């Protein structure tokens, strides 16, 4: 069952949803983090979020910030702190551009 926002997005632009759920070959840095050679962008984001939650990397004072450990820094351009709002765009950098 898709969330309401994704349903509207899928109806308005089905190609946008396909880009989220299509499997792609991962670059080596992301492959080491995820532990798979292929994954969707959405699946990758879920793995990153799972890593953040299991290792308690959210800032206790500001839950919108993530304190990156070394493993997370390797895929997030070496940043020590990342805002949750910019997390999807940093992950998207590892995926090939969508053909127009």
TISETOR-817150 format. One record per residue (C-alpha): residue in three letters; x, y, z. Coordinates in Angstrom, 1 decimal. Layout:
N
<atom><aa>Ala</aa><c1>X</c1><c2>Y</c2><c3>Z</c3></atom>
...
This chain:
100
<atom><aa>Unk</aa><c1>0.0</c1><c2>0.0</c2><c3>0.0</c3></atom>
<atom><aa>Unk</aa><c1>1.5</c1><c2>3.3</c2><c3>-1.1</c3></atom>
<atom><aa>Unk</aa><c1>1.3</c1><c2>6.4</c2><c3>1.1</c3></atom>
<atom><aa>Unk</aa><c1>-1.1</c1><c2>9.1</c2><c3>-0.1</c3></atom>
<atom><aa>Unk</aa><c1>1.7</c1><c2>11.4</c2><c3>-1.3</c3></atom>
<atom><aa>Unk</aa><c1>3.2</c1><c2>8.6</c2><c3>-3.4</c3></atom>
<atom><aa>Unk</aa><c1>-0.2</c1><c2>7.6</c2><c3>-4.8</c3></atom>
<atom><aa>Unk</aa><c1>-0.7</c1><c2>11.2</c2><c3>-6.1</c3></atom>
<atom><aa>Unk</aa><c1>2.8</c1><c2>11.3</c2><c3>-7.4</c3></atom>
<atom><aa>Unk</aa><c1>2.4</c1><c2>8.0</c2><c3>-9.2</c3></atom>
<atom><aa>Unk</aa><c1>-0.9</c1><c2>9.1</c2><c3>-10.8</c3></atom>
<atom><aa>Unk</aa><c1>0.5</c1><c2>12.5</c2><c3>-11.8</c3></atom>
<atom><aa>Unk</aa><c1>3.9</c1><c2>11.2</c2><c3>-13.0</c3></atom>
<atom><aa>Unk</aa><c1>4.3</c1><c2>7.4</c2><c3>-13.1</c3></atom>
<atom><aa>Unk</aa><c1>7.9</c1><c2>7.8</c2><c3>-14.4</c3></atom>
<atom><aa>Unk</aa><c1>8.9</c1><c2>9.5</c2><c3>-11.1</c3></atom>
<atom><aa>Unk</aa><c1>7.6</c1><c2>6.5</c2><c3>-9.1</c3></atom>
<atom><aa>Unk</aa><c1>9.5</c1><c2>4.1</c2><c3>-11.4</c3></atom>
<atom><aa>Unk</aa><c1>12.7</c1><c2>6.0</c2><c3>-10.7</c3></atom>
<atom><aa>Unk</aa><c1>12.2</c1><c2>5.4</c2><c3>-7.0</c3></atom>
<atom><aa>Unk</aa><c1>11.5</c1><c2>1.6</c2><c3>-7.2</c3></atom>
<atom><aa>Unk</aa><c1>13.7</c1><c2>0.5</c2><c3>-10.2</c3></atom>
<atom><aa>Unk</aa><c1>16.7</c1><c2>-1.6</c2><c3>-9.4</c3></atom>
<atom><aa>Unk</aa><c1>20.0</c1><c2>-0.1</c2><c3>-10.4</c3></atom>
<atom><aa>Unk</aa><c1>23.6</c1><c2>-1.2</c2><c3>-10.2</c3></atom>
<atom><aa>Unk</aa><c1>25.3</c1><c2>0.6</c2><c3>-7.3</c3></atom>
<atom><aa>Unk</aa><c1>28.7</c1><c2>2.3</c2><c3>-7.2</c3></atom>
<atom><aa>Unk</aa><c1>31.3</c1><c2>0.6</c2><c3>-5.0</c3></atom>
<atom><aa>Unk</aa><c1>31.0</c1><c2>2.9</c2><c3>-2.0</c3></atom>
<atom><aa>Unk</aa><c1>27.2</c1><c2>2.5</c2><c3>-1.8</c3></atom>
<atom><aa>Unk</aa><c1>27.5</c1><c2>-1.2</c2><c3>-2.5</c3></atom>
<atom><aa>Unk</aa><c1>29.7</c1><c2>-1.7</c2><c3>0.5</c3></atom>
<atom><aa>Unk</aa><c1>27.3</c1><c2>0.3</c2><c3>2.7</c3></atom>
<atom><aa>Unk</aa><c1>24.1</c1><c2>-1.5</c2><c3>1.6</c3></atom>
<atom><aa>Unk</aa><c1>25.7</c1><c2>-5.0</c2><c3>1.1</c3></atom>
<atom><aa>Unk</aa><c1>24.0</c1><c2>-5.5</c2><c3>-2.2</c3></atom>
<atom><aa>Unk</aa><c1>25.0</c1><c2>-4.9</c2><c3>-5.8</c3></atom>
<atom><aa>Unk</aa><c1>21.5</c1><c2>-3.8</c2><c3>-6.9</c3></atom>
<atom><aa>Unk</aa><c1>18.8</c1><c2>-1.9</c2><c3>-5.0</c3></atom>
<atom><aa>Unk</aa><c1>16.2</c1><c2>0.8</c2><c3>-5.7</c3></atom>
<atom><aa>Unk</aa><c1>16.6</c1><c2>4.4</c2><c3>-4.6</c3></atom>
<atom><aa>Unk</aa><c1>13.8</c1><c2>3.9</c2><c3>-2.1</c3></atom>
<atom><aa>Unk</aa><c1>15.3</c1><c2>0.7</c2><c3>-0.8</c3></atom>
<atom><aa>Unk</aa><c1>18.7</c1><c2>2.4</c2><c3>-0.4</c3></atom>
<atom><aa>Unk</aa><c1>17.1</c1><c2>5.2</c2><c3>1.6</c3></atom>
<atom><aa>Unk</aa><c1>15.4</c1><c2>2.7</c2><c3>3.8</c3></atom>
<atom><aa>Unk</aa><c1>18.7</c1><c2>0.9</c2><c3>4.5</c3></atom>
<atom><aa>Unk</aa><c1>20.4</c1><c2>4.3</c2><c3>5.4</c3></atom>
<atom><aa>Unk</aa><c1>17.5</c1><c2>5.2</c2><c3>7.7</c3></atom>
<atom><aa>Unk</aa><c1>17.7</c1><c2>1.8</c2><c3>9.3</c3></atom>
<atom><aa>Unk</aa><c1>21.4</c1><c2>2.3</c2><c3>9.9</c3></atom>
<atom><aa>Unk</aa><c1>20.7</c1><c2>5.7</c2><c3>11.5</c3></atom>
<atom><aa>Unk</aa><c1>18.0</c1><c2>4.3</c2><c3>13.8</c3></atom>
<atom><aa>Unk</aa><c1>19.9</c1><c2>1.2</c2><c3>14.9</c3></atom>
<atom><aa>Unk</aa><c1>23.0</c1><c2>3.2</c2><c3>15.7</c3></atom>
<atom><aa>Unk</aa><c1>21.2</c1><c2>6.1</c2><c3>17.4</c3></atom>
<atom><aa>Unk</aa><c1>22.8</c1><c2>8.7</c2><c3>15.0</c3></atom>
<atom><aa>Unk</aa><c1>20.0</c1><c2>11.2</c2><c3>15.3</c3></atom>
<atom><aa>Unk</aa><c1>21.0</c1><c2>14.3</c2><c3>17.4</c3></atom>
<atom><aa>Unk</aa><c1>19.2</c1><c2>14.0</c2><c3>20.7</c3></atom>
<atom><aa>Unk</aa><c1>18.6</c1><c2>17.8</c2><c3>20.9</c3></atom>
<atom><aa>Unk</aa><c1>17.6</c1><c2>18.3</c2><c3>17.3</c3></atom>
<atom><aa>Unk</aa><c1>15.9</c1><c2>15.2</c2><c3>15.7</c3></atom>
<atom><aa>Unk</aa><c1>16.2</c1><c2>16.8</c2><c3>12.3</c3></atom>
<atom><aa>Unk</aa><c1>20.0</c1><c2>16.4</c2><c3>12.4</c3></atom>
<atom><aa>Unk</aa><c1>22.0</c1><c2>13.1</c2><c3>11.9</c3></atom>
<atom><aa>Unk</aa><c1>25.4</c1><c2>12.8</c2><c3>13.4</c3></atom>
<atom><aa>Unk</aa><c1>27.3</c1><c2>10.7</c2><c3>10.8</c3></atom>
<atom><aa>Unk</aa><c1>29.5</c1><c2>7.8</c2><c3>11.8</c3></atom>
<atom><aa>Unk</aa><c1>32.4</c1><c2>6.8</c2><c3>9.5</c3></atom>
<atom><aa>Unk</aa><c1>30.3</c1><c2>4.3</c2><c3>7.5</c3></atom>
<atom><aa>Unk</aa><c1>27.7</c1><c2>7.0</c2><c3>6.8</c3></atom>
<atom><aa>Unk</aa><c1>30.2</c1><c2>9.6</c2><c3>6.0</c3></atom>
<atom><aa>Unk</aa><c1>31.6</c1><c2>7.4</c2><c3>3.2</c3></atom>
<atom><aa>Unk</aa><c1>28.3</c1><c2>7.8</c2><c3>1.3</c3></atom>
<atom><aa>Unk</aa><c1>27.3</c1><c2>11.3</c2><c3>2.4</c3></atom>
<atom><aa>Unk</aa><c1>30.2</c1><c2>13.3</c2><c3>0.9</c3></atom>
<atom><aa>Unk</aa><c1>32.2</c1><c2>13.1</c2><c3>4.2</c3></atom>
<atom><aa>Unk</aa><c1>29.8</c1><c2>15.4</c2><c3>6.1</c3></atom>
<atom><aa>Unk</aa><c1>29.8</c1><c2>15.0</c2><c3>9.9</c3></atom>
<atom><aa>Unk</aa><c1>26.3</c1><c2>16.3</c2><c3>10.3</c3></atom>
<atom><aa>Unk</aa><c1>23.4</c1><c2>16.0</c2><c3>7.8</c3></atom>
<atom><aa>Unk</aa><c1>20.0</c1><c2>17.5</c2><c3>7.9</c3></atom>
<atom><aa>Unk</aa><c1>17.2</c1><c2>15.0</c2><c3>7.3</c3></atom>
<atom><aa>Unk</aa><c1>15.8</c1><c2>17.2</c2><c3>4.6</c3></atom>
<atom><aa>Unk</aa><c1>19.0</c1><c2>16.9</c2><c3>2.5</c3></atom>
<atom><aa>Unk</aa><c1>19.5</c1><c2>13.1</c2><c3>3.1</c3></atom>
<atom><aa>Unk</aa><c1>17.4</c1><c2>12.0</c2><c3>0.0</c3></atom>
<atom><aa>Unk</aa><c1>19.3</c1><c2>14.4</c2><c3>-2.3</c3></atom>
<atom><aa>Unk</aa><c1>22.7</c1><c2>13.2</c2><c3>-1.0</c3></atom>
<atom><aa>Unk</aa><c1>21.6</c1><c2>9.6</c2><c3>-1.6</c3></atom>
<atom><aa>Unk</aa><c1>20.3</c1><c2>10.4</c2><c3>-5.1</c3></atom>
<atom><aa>Unk</aa><c1>23.8</c1><c2>11.6</c2><c3>-6.1</c3></atom>
<atom><aa>Unk</aa><c1>24.9</c1><c2>7.9</c2><c3>-6.2</c3></atom>
<atom><aa>Unk</aa><c1>22.2</c1><c2>7.0</c2><c3>-8.7</c3></atom>
<atom><aa>Unk</aa><c1>22.5</c1><c2>7.5</c2><c3>-12.4</c3></atom>
<atom><aa>Unk</aa><c1>20.5</c1><c2>10.4</c2><c3>-13.9</c3></atom>
<atom><aa>Unk</aa><c1>17.1</c1><c2>9.6</c2><c3>-15.3</c3></atom>
<atom><aa>Unk</aa><c1>16.9</c1><c2>9.8</c2><c3>-19.1</c3></atom>
<atom><aa>Unk</aa><c1>14.7</c1><c2>12.6</c2><c3>-20.3</c3></atom>
